């Protein structure tokens, strides 16, 4: 089953493991929107009353990729 056909999935992020690059997919009804995350973007994830704010730096912290990409 694809994440796009799973009705309960509303948001999904795909983070590259070899370079600093991430995409965020969000559902709007039956339509999926894709956003390529820029270094200055901050993603808010709401889950069970907890709101988490993450940037690309947070996704790649302690990987060594941030140093390599700058």
C-alpha positions in Angstrom: 0.0 0.0 0.0 1.3 3.4 -1.0 1.4 6.2 1.6 -0.6 8.2 -0.9 -3.5 5.8 -0.7 -3.5 5.5 3.1 -6.4 7.7 4.1 -5.1 8.4 7.6 -1.7 9.7 6.4 -1.9 13.5 6.3 1.7 14.5 6.1 4.9 12.8 5.2 8.5 13.9 5.0 11.2 12.2 2.9 14.7 13.0 4.0 17.7 12.1 1.8 20.3 10.0 3.6 23.3 11.1 1.4 22.8 14.8 0.9 21.0 17.7 2.6 17.7 17.5 0.8 14.1 16.9 2.1 10.6 17.0 0.7 7.4 17.4 2.7 4.1 16.0 1.3 0.8 17.1 2.8 -2.7 16.0 1.9 -5.4 18.4 1.0 -8.5 16.2 0.5 -7.5 13.8 -2.2 -4.7 16.0 -3.5 -1.1 15.8 -2.3 1.1 18.9 -2.2 4.9 18.6 -2.3 7.3 21.1 -0.9 11.1 20.9 -1.2 12.5 22.2 2.1 15.0 25.0 2.0 17.5 25.5 4.8 15.5 28.4 6.3 12.2 26.4 6.3 10.8 25.1 9.6 8.3 22.2 9.7 5.8 22.0 12.5 4.7 18.5 13.3 1.6 18.2 15.6 1.1 14.8 17.2 -1.2 14.1 20.2 -1.1 17.6 21.5 2.6 18.0 21.1 4.0 20.5 18.5 7.5 20.0 17.3 9.4 22.5 15.1 12.2 21.0 12.9 14.5 22.6 10.4 16.8 20.9 7.9 19.6 21.3 10.4 17.6 19.3 13.0 17.0 16.5 10.5 20.8 16.3 9.8 22.2 17.0 13.2 25.2 14.7 14.0 25.3 13.2 10.5 28.3 15.1 9.2 26.3 16.1 6.1 25.8 19.7 7.3 29.6 20.3 7.3 30.0 18.6 3.9 27.2 20.7 2.3 28.4 24.1 3.4 
